[in-house]
Amino acid sequence: MSDIQKLITLVNEFRDERNWRQYHNPKDLAISISIEAAELLEDFQWINSEEALKENKENIREEIADVLIYSLMLCSDLDLDVIEIVEEKMVKNGKKYPVG
């Protein structure tokens, strides 16, 4: 089992033990990703990156984790292979934004 699959299993077991899957349809997971990303952005609002990291590093870590957790749940629910979709997107990005 890959490290990514271990994380997905950990996240899904946590959710299932609390009977939360019923609330986690694709639309609501996508909304949650956006909300958590906005909360991450708040840590950087009105200050430079260095100040944000100095003042908010722990919260930044937690908000990044929240974005990833919801993203992993969404991939799992949509039966998407995280490694595959990231690799495919990187190939696409490489063609769109070639070096030089």
Secondary structure, DSSP 8 states (H G I E B T S, - for coil): --HHHHHHHHHHHHHHHTT-GGG--HHHHHHHHHHHHHHHHHTTTTS-HHHHHHHHHHHHHHHHHHHHHHHHHHHHHTT--HHHHHHHHHHHHHHHS---
